[in-house]
Amino acid sequence: MALDATLISPLSLSSPLLPWLLVASGRAAPSGRVHPPVTPLRVVASYRPPPQPWRSGHRGIDLQARSGQRVTAPIDGRVGFAGDVAGRPVVTLVIAKGRRLTFEPVLTELAEGAEVRAGSRLGRLAPTGNAASHCGGPDPCLHVGLRIGDGYRDPRPFVLGLPVLKPTDRTLRTRNPR
Protein backbone atom coordinates (compact mmCIF):
# COMPACT_ATOMS: atom_id res chain seq x y z
CA MET A 1 0.00 0.00 0.00
CA ALA A 2 1.51 3.35 -1.04
CA LEU A 3 1.54 6.04 1.62
CA ASP A 4 1.12 9.72 0.80
CA ALA A 5 3.51 11.11 3.43
CA THR A 6 3.16 14.79 4.24
CA LEU A 7 4.96 16.83 6.86
CA ILE A 8 2.65 19.41 8.41
CA SER A 9 3.72 23.02 7.94
CA PRO A 10 1.93 26.39 7.82
CA LEU A 11 0.46 27.59 4.53
CA SER A 12 2.74 29.90 2.61
CA LEU A 13 1.57 33.45 1.96
CA SER A 14 2.19 32.81 -1.72
CA SER A 15 -0.01 29.72 -1.68
CA PRO A 16 -2.56 29.43 -4.52
CA LEU A 17 -5.03 28.28 -1.85
CA LEU A 18 -5.45 31.79 -0.41
CA PRO A 19 -8.42 32.72 -2.66
CA TRP A 20 -10.33 29.88 -1.01
CA LEU A 21 -12.60 30.46 1.93
CA LEU A 22 -11.15 29.01 5.11
CA VAL A 23 -13.80 27.15 7.05
CA ALA A 24 -13.22 25.49 10.42
CA SER A 25 -15.65 24.86 13.22
CA GLY A 26 -15.38 23.61 16.76
CA ARG A 27 -13.27 24.75 19.69
CA ALA A 28 -9.59 24.19 20.16
CA ALA A 29 -7.83 24.11 23.49
CA PRO A 30 -8.39 27.11 25.82
CA SER A 31 -4.99 28.42 24.68
CA GLY A 32 -6.39 28.50 21.13
CA ARG A 33 -3.90 25.84 20.07
CA VAL A 34 -4.45 22.29 18.98
CA HIS A 35 -2.07 19.80 20.60
CA PRO A 36 -0.66 17.07 18.35
CA PRO A 37 -1.85 13.59 19.34
CA VAL A 38 1.62 12.20 18.54
CA THR A 39 4.99 13.77 17.77
CA PRO A 40 6.55 14.19 15.36
CA LEU A 41 3.38 14.95 13.46
CA ARG A 42 3.55 13.20 10.08
CA VAL A 43 0.49 12.30 8.01
CA VAL A 44 1.01 9.01 6.16
CA ALA A 45 -2.53 8.63 4.75
CA SER A 46 -5.06 11.38 4.08
CA TYR A 47 -8.84 11.53 4.44
CA ARG A 48 -10.53 10.17 1.30
CA PRO A 49 -14.31 10.06 1.64
CA PRO A 50 -16.17 7.41 -0.31
CA PRO A 51 -18.39 8.50 -3.21
CA GLN A 52 -21.39 7.05 -1.32
CA PRO A 53 -21.60 6.27 2.42
CA TRP A 54 -21.62 2.51 1.84
CA ARG A 55 -18.58 2.49 -0.51
CA SER A 56 -14.93 2.10 0.45
CA GLY A 57 -12.78 5.10 1.34
CA HIS A 58 -10.48 6.29 4.08
CA ARG A 59 -12.65 7.88 6.76
CA GLY A 60 -9.88 9.61 8.68
CA ILE A 61 -6.17 10.30 8.63
CA ASP A 62 -3.23 8.12 9.63
CA LEU A 63 -0.32 9.56 11.59
CA GLN A 64 3.08 7.93 11.77
CA ALA A 65 3.64 6.53 15.27
CA ARG A 66 5.56 3.91 17.25
CA SER A 67 4.15 1.01 19.24
CA GLY A 68 3.77 2.13 22.85
CA GLN A 69 3.99 5.82 21.91
CA ARG A 70 2.01 8.25 24.08
CA VAL A 71 -1.21 9.53 22.45
CA THR A 72 -2.60 12.84 23.73
CA ALA A 73 -5.92 14.64 23.32
CA PRO A 74 -5.69 17.30 20.61
CA ILE A 75 -8.52 19.33 22.19
CA ASP A 76 -10.73 19.25 25.30
CA GLY A 77 -13.38 16.55 25.44
CA ARG A 78 -14.92 13.62 27.26
CA VAL A 79 -14.21 9.92 26.72
CA GLY A 80 -17.32 8.57 25.01
CA PHE A 81 -16.01 5.05 24.40
CA ALA A 82 -12.94 3.04 25.34
CA GLY A 83 -12.80 -0.57 24.23
CA ASP A 84 -12.33 -2.97 21.34
CA VAL A 85 -13.94 -2.57 17.93
CA ALA A 86 -13.33 -5.42 15.49
CA GLY A 87 -10.47 -6.63 17.67
CA ARG A 88 -8.66 -3.27 17.84
CA PRO A 89 -8.54 -0.93 20.84
CA VAL A 90 -10.36 2.35 20.17
CA VAL A 91 -10.82 5.54 22.20
CA THR A 92 -13.56 8.00 21.26
CA LEU A 93 -13.31 11.59 22.44
CA VAL A 94 -16.60 13.53 22.41
CA ILE A 95 -15.81 17.18 21.67
CA ALA A 96 -17.80 20.39 21.12
CA LYS A 97 -21.31 20.03 19.69
CA GLY A 98 -21.33 16.22 20.00
CA ARG A 99 -18.59 15.66 17.45
CA ARG A 100 -16.61 12.46 18.02
CA LEU A 101 -12.91 11.96 17.38
CA THR A 102 -11.81 8.31 17.27
CA PHE A 103 -8.26 7.08 17.87
CA GLU A 104 -7.15 3.59 16.83
CA PRO A 105 -5.33 1.45 18.01
CA VAL A 106 -5.03 3.12 21.42
CA LEU A 107 -4.85 1.34 24.77
CA THR A 108 -6.19 3.49 27.61
CA GLU A 109 -6.86 3.38 31.31
CA LEU A 110 -9.46 6.14 31.05
CA ALA A 111 -13.08 5.28 31.76
CA GLU A 112 -16.05 6.37 29.70
CA GLY A 113 -17.18 9.80 30.87
CA ALA A 114 -13.69 10.93 31.94
CA GLU A 115 -13.02 14.59 31.15
CA VAL A 116 -9.86 15.12 29.12
CA ARG A 117 -7.96 18.38 28.61
CA ALA A 118 -6.06 19.22 25.43
CA GLY A 119 -2.53 17.85 25.67
CA SER A 120 -3.34 15.30 28.37
CA ARG A 121 -2.73 11.60 27.90
CA LEU A 122 -5.41 9.52 26.14
CA GLY A 123 -3.36 6.33 26.17
CA ARG A 124 -0.61 4.66 24.19
CA LEU A 125 -0.41 3.19 20.71
CA ALA A 126 -1.11 -0.54 20.84
CA PRO A 127 1.52 -2.85 19.39
CA THR A 128 0.57 -4.51 16.11
CA GLY A 129 2.19 -7.83 17.03
CA ASN A 130 2.30 -10.16 14.03
CA ALA A 131 -0.77 -8.61 12.44
CA ALA A 132 -0.67 -5.83 9.87
CA SER A 133 -1.42 -2.38 11.23
CA HIS A 134 -4.30 -0.19 10.07
CA CYS A 135 -1.80 1.30 7.60
CA GLY A 136 -1.62 -2.05 5.81
CA GLY A 137 1.95 -2.98 6.68
CA PRO A 138 4.12 -3.90 9.64
CA ASP A 139 4.71 -0.26 10.64
CA PRO A 140 2.23 1.06 13.19
CA CYS A 141 0.22 4.23 12.73
CA LEU A 142 -2.41 6.17 14.62
CA HIS A 143 -5.74 6.38 12.78
CA VAL A 144 -7.85 9.41 13.69
CA GLY A 145 -11.43 9.78 12.48
CA LEU A 146 -14.15 12.40 12.98
CA ARG A 147 -17.87 11.69 13.09
CA ILE A 148 -20.50 14.38 13.00
CA GLY A 149 -23.93 12.86 13.39
CA ASP A 150 -23.89 9.69 11.29
CA GLY A 151 -21.30 10.93 8.79
CA TYR A 152 -17.53 11.04 8.66
CA ARG A 153 -15.63 14.27 8.07
CA ASP A 154 -12.02 15.33 7.65
CA PRO A 155 -10.49 15.42 11.17
CA ARG A 156 -7.59 17.75 10.30
CA PRO A 157 -9.07 20.94 11.83
CA PHE A 158 -9.44 19.19 15.19
CA VAL A 159 -6.20 17.22 15.09
CA LEU A 160 -3.69 19.27 13.13
CA GLY A 161 -5.13 22.75 13.61
CA LEU A 162 -5.50 23.13 9.84
CA PRO A 163 -8.64 24.65 8.34
CA VAL A 164 -10.80 22.81 5.86
CA LEU A 165 -10.57 24.65 2.55
CA LYS A 166 -13.70 25.17 0.53
CA PRO A 167 -13.97 27.24 -2.66
CA THR A 168 -15.87 30.50 -2.69
CA ASP A 169 -18.42 31.09 -5.48
CA ARG A 170 -15.99 33.61 -7.00
CA THR A 171 -13.17 31.05 -7.11
CA LEU A 172 -15.42 28.51 -8.84
CA ARG A 173 -16.52 31.06 -11.46
CA THR A 174 -12.91 32.04 -12.10
CA ARG A 175 -11.72 28.46 -12.53
CA ASN A 176 -14.80 27.26 -14.46
CA PRO A 177 -15.98 30.17 -16.62
CA ARG A 178 -19.24 29.58 -18.46
Secondary structure, DSSP 8 states (H G I E B T S, - for coil): -----EE-----TT-TTTTSEEE--S---TTS----SSSS-EEEE--B--SSTTS--B-SEEEE--TT-EEE-SS-EEEEEEEEETTEEEEEEE-GGG-EEEEETEE----TT-EE-TTSEEEEE---TTS--TTSSSS-EEEEEEEETTEEE--HHHHT---EEE--HHHHHHHS--
